[in-house]
Structures are given as C-alpha cells and as structure tokens.
Amino acid sequence: MLKQPKIAFVGAECSGKTTLAQALSAKYSGVFVPEAARDYLPTLQRDYQLLDIDNILRLQLQYEQNAAKNQPLFCDTEALVCKIWAEYKFGQASDYINQIWGLAPYHFYILCDNLDNWQADPLRETPNAAQRQQLFFLYKSYLEQYHRPFCIVSGNPEERVKQASTGLKLHLGI
C-alpha cells in the first residue's frame, strides 16, 4: 500500500462527492479534505471570475498540504474539477489549472455519477439534468484521455461506498 494515497472525488455539482469522500475517509481512517470553493466563494463581494478558479485550486492544494501525513487523503475536488468548471463557465481553463492537472498528483479518482434529486445550494449553478450529464461525460472523457485510474460510482450512498471500496482495493490495495 502507498504511504499516503491521494484519492480525488470528481463529478458534476450535486453528485454526492462530499458525502462519499466523508464516508470513505471515515471507513479508511483517512483525512477528508474539503472543497475549497465552499470557503472561498462566499467571501467574494462580486461574481467570481476565471482568476478566482485559480485561487480556489491554490487553496485546495494548500488544504491538502496541511492535512495529516501518513494517512490516506480523500479530496473533495481537485484540478480536474477546476479545469472542467473553468471551461464550462468561461470557455477556457488557465495555464495554471492545466499545468496542475497535467501533474497527476492523485493515485485514484472516483467519478460520481449524477444523483436523481437536485438539491439547491447558493453555490450550485447547474440544476438542469442534461447539463449535469454532459459534465459527467466530460469528466469521464478527461480521465480516459489522460489515462488516470478511476472508477465510476452510482446508486444510493451504500452502493457508492461499496463500488468505491472495490475500486480502491483493486487499484491501491486498500
């Protein structure tokens, strides 16, 4: 087993990433690394811009660096989430985001399929199921194109934990 595996949770808004990351971090006695956008965006006194997504990624990486060592990290977002959101919202991702995504610092990705029930949230912008499905396929495409190890989870929370655990065992031996 890796000394400190880093597992990234990716997927469209309201796809269960946070719930699953918290459940798996508890199951594996790991560290849950929260989504930095939830801390960053409410502090803005304006609409966010492309540069803000860079800042969110920097904060996300800082959260990971500050996390406990020698325990698995369960990261509730990462560079791919920032890349896809920047492309979706602004038509492009910055060089910084593309550079960080290219570094591939995560050992495994868990792609959360969309949930049937949309839950409104002040930070969520895609209530349309077709848009979220398009985003899901974009995540899948990038993970495949860049040969990143991943599994897809779907269903209820218990099914997702089981599917993710199987993926973690197969790919990371945990």
Secondary structure, 3 states (H helix, E strand, C coil): CCCCCEEEEECCCCCCHHHHHHHHHHHCCCEEECCCHHHHHHHCCCCCCHHHHHHHHHHHHHHHHHCCCCCCEEECCCHHHHHHHHHHHHCCCCHHHHHHHHHCCCCEEEEECCCCCCCCCCCCCCCCHHHHHHHHHHHHHHHHHCCCCEEEECCCHHHHHHHHHHHHHHHHCC
